[in-house]
Amino acid sequence: MKVLKFGGTSVGSAERIKHVAGLIKASGRNVVVLSAMAGTTNTLVEIADYLSKGNVPGAQETLNHLNLKYNAVIDELFVTPGAHARAKAVIGERFSFIRALVRGEYSLAVSKEILAQGELMSTALMNIYLNEIGIKSVLLPALDYMRTDANGEPDMRYVSVRLRRLLDLNRDADVFLTQGYICLNSVGEVDNLKRGGSDYSASIIGAVIDAEEIEIWTDIDGMHNNDPRYVENTAPVGELNFEEAAELAYFGAKILHPNCVLPAKLANIPVRLLNTLDPKARGTVIYNMPPDGKIKAVAAKDNITAIKIKSGRMLLAYGFLHKVFETFEKHQTSIDMMATSEVGVTVTIDDESHLAALVDDLKNFGTVTFDRDMVIVCVVGDLEWHNRGFEALAVTALRDIPVRMISYGGSNYNISMVIRSSDKLEALKRLSEALF
């Protein structure tokens, strides 16, 4: 049995839903994970934001527009009166539930309830449609088995016991359909696995049922060796190991959510990235493959701030770095990259929400300067240090572009360079020319 995950663009219209249903039918008896229809989650975020500001009319008006969109999809998707009526009733219940939430008091818990409705609606439509075209689809509600623990991590034992029980109760099903992204937290409240969490859902499910493979279906034919939005003639990477995929996902390759990698890696289950619009394309397969001595791809992460803490007292000063890291922890700010010298340390962050307070506290340890509007460009592949010349190729490609910071040796799979955002496009092009 495989796990097939389809993203929001793959189920973003009646036509796309029909197409995905055909892929599901051709794939056999599998677990299918769906995201919300394209644009739905953003709209639900907007509704929750209106509610948080006390603007109930704004929330209601936005909700009405979304309701019209779903009614149009239902009218186009279903042919038989019975299926059409069931879809209208189920989706109508979802919107009535959101309207009731909008009329009440705002809280973070209410916001998460609102955000959960997108996946509940997309799976409801797909389930009814699959049954209409003769596929015995069974809906497995994610809220019946997907839960996180007190640390916000997946409760794998809980998920395994509950999900396997649901599968056993529906052994005669042709397809098992479930929601991505949504879950319960450790106290039983509706929660989610954060943005892009449907990939994570698929990986968790694949791990607990020991799936043959996890397929992530999007609108691009695999993970490319550079960003096709900015660089011409990019090509899909046929094979990646999990570490390479994790680096690319973290440093900007949007096709795969970074959290997706770990459960599949630990369970030794291949992850295949496929194109909904071109199902015959080879795509990218990610698995526990040995190093192969190749540079695989380039990715870029935007909205980076580089912070430099310089202190003459750092020389041989015990505990300096500990104090710096403790300050970042205090302000709940993660570090992407780091470079050190005898008199200072430079780090990068991608979240400026606590920047002012963070800089103020860091001034206790030295002179603090920072550069905003930066980009991390990451070259990924088999960059084990014995493979002579790989790092030189990457650096030489950017010889005419100012590099603020370089990180190499932290792993065997990447070399990362911080540059100005205005140099990003040129840097990506030059790296493609030099490496591929």
Beta strands, then each sheet from edge to edge (+ up, - down):
strand 1: 3-6
strand 2: 31-34
strand 3: 137-140
strand 4: 175-179
strand 5: 182-184
strand 6: 190-192
strand 7: 214-218
strand 8: 239-241
strand 9: 271-275
strand 10: 284-287
strand 11: 295-310
strand 12: 338-340
strand 13: 344-349
strand 14: 367-381
strand 15: 405-408
strand 16: 414-420
sheet 1: 3+ 4+ 2+ 1+ 7+ 9+ 10- 8-
sheet 2: 5+ 6-
sheet 3: 12+ 13- 11+ 14- 16+ 15-
end
